[in-house]
Amino acid sequence: MSLLNLLIPAFTGFVFMIPVLMLWFHHLHRSGHSVSRLHQAGVYLFCYYLFVLLLPLRRVVSDGNGTAAAV
């Protein structure tokens, strides 16, 4: 399995997460909570790290005994 096959679904998941985060921060701003630009940037970077870098590494494969092993 190539690296490109792992990164395309992960990056696609991150792209769909961006509007959700934008709506969430807009909701927080409208409800009176102040969220700094630094905090927003940190959340976007964390989601990028989670979806694009970590999730492709956690592909789980069953070994036939009902247990799972990370590849």
N, C-alpha and C positions, 0 to 999 in steps of 0.2 A: 504494500500500500504506500503510495507516494505521499509526500508532505502536503502537496497541493490538495489531495483528496481529503485531508484532515482539516486544512485551514479554510477552505471555501465554506463548509457549513458553519464553522465557528464564527467566521467573519460575518456571514449572513445573519446569524443570531444577534451579533453585536449591532449590526445596522438597524435591526428592528427594535432594539432596546433603546436607541437614541431618542426617538419620539416619545417613548414612555417616560424616560427620565426628564425630557423637556417639559412634558405635561405635569409631571410631579413637582418639579421646581416652580413652575408657573402657579400651581395650586398652593404651594407653600407661601409664595410671595403674595398671592391674593388673600390668603388667610391671615396675613400679618406676621409671619415668621420670616426673619431675615436670614438669607443664605448667601454667603460670600461667593465671589467668583472662584476663589481658591478652593472652597469646599466643592463647588460644582465640578471644577476641573479634576479634583481628586476622585470624585465619584465616577466620572467618565473614564479616567485612567484605570480605576479599579475594575470596572466592568469590562474594559478592553482586555486587561490582564486575565480576568476570569474567563471570558468567552473565547478569546483568541489564543491565549497561551496555555491556560491550564486544562480546559475541557478536552482539547484534542489529545492530551497526554493521558487522560483517564479513561481510555477506551477499555471497556471491560469485556472479557471473553470467558465464557463458561468452559470449564475443563471436563464436563460430563458427569461429575459427581454431585452436582448441585451447588458447588462452591464456585466462586468467581475469583479470577486473578487479574490484576492490572497488567496491561501490556506496556 
